[in-house]
Amino acid sequence: MPVPEKRRQPRKKTRARVVLKSRWQIAPATGVDVSYSGILVETSQPFNVGEEVELAIDLPDSSRLNCSGRVMREVKQRSMRVAAIRYGIQITKIEAAVAVRLAAWLDKLPS
């Protein structure tokens, strides 16, 4: 039986390059899906649930979105061959102008 969706915002698929910066490390990542309130990323570096991170998301027009977030969950991979770890990150702080750019980018992504 499918698990009911708990997200408030619909997600859109992406393969955007992301840089995650925590108090302890800087790690390259790839966006998997994104919404107005969060992003699912893949990275080879471990993060802790609850950890605060700074995000830098590279957009197709070569600009970058900068915001803050919190690691809300680690997503278990079904395949043991996958080296990347997936994390669901909730956006917790974003400047108004950056939020406008995020919305414009999301509007261009296919559903």
Secondary structure, 3 states (H helix, E strand, C coil): CCCCCCCCCCCEECCCEEEEECCCCEEEEEEEEECCCEEEEEECCCCCCCCEEEEEEECCCCCEEEEEEEEEEEECCCCCCCCCEEEEEEEEECCHHHHHHHHHHHHHCCC
